[in-house]
């Protein structure tokens, strides 16, 4: 009933009557001598005590379920659909190959991947549309648990022919202001993060000629000699191995790290399949430390 916020929906899910649900909640409140729900305009509003009780019970049930999974081992047949949010390129480069490995052992588990920015993942986690998500640097809602798993290095890249036009790279504000750029979002937050890290300023006059929220699109602009832009190092290196000519600016010499974290609602119950997928992915990234 806590998750549904509705006695009718809770009764349907548990195959009980509304009166039966109501009696169980009343008996629990009487036993604990606390109020778990406020009844306002035919709606059930969880109290703070209800929040605390649900969080503790959820964690204990998850621990119990996880222990039983370990005890039973391969006897468990995982199935169902796991919904995961992830940044586009990080998802394509890391999550998709890992899920393919997982699927070989558990072929009945299906996946839905939602690609996008952390701000969108924040809302989808809160509404329950995602089981968990991988997000980059973003201040998530305090109700969401965030655990860092990977450092993605961001590089400012450009085609060498632009360097011939603009002159040899110089690590000065004037030089960077003389370049044209392609960015992922309006307000060029990623470019300004790079400038803040390497030049200690966010106030450069940046000439952004195109904006699109796709790493492959940004890379296409760069490799075509259209403008400079930010790429994850692993993606830039992959393009170079494919024969594309890309120059990565050295900046201050200290790499800009974009922390990738896994985010989830600790109060949301995870299925066996979801927990198994999450554990599998976390185990991989822990090995990369």
Beta strands, then each sheet from edge to edge (+ up, - down):
strand 1: 37-40
strand 2: 43-46
strand 3: 80-86
strand 4: 109-115
strand 5: 132-135
strand 6: 144-158
strand 7: 180-183
strand 8: 207-211
strand 9: 229-232
strand 10: 247-248
strand 11: 256-265
sheet 1: 1+ 2-
sheet 2: 4+ 3+ 5+ 11- 6+ 9-
sheet 3: 4+ 3+ 5+ 11- 6+ 10-
sheet 4: 7+ 8+
end
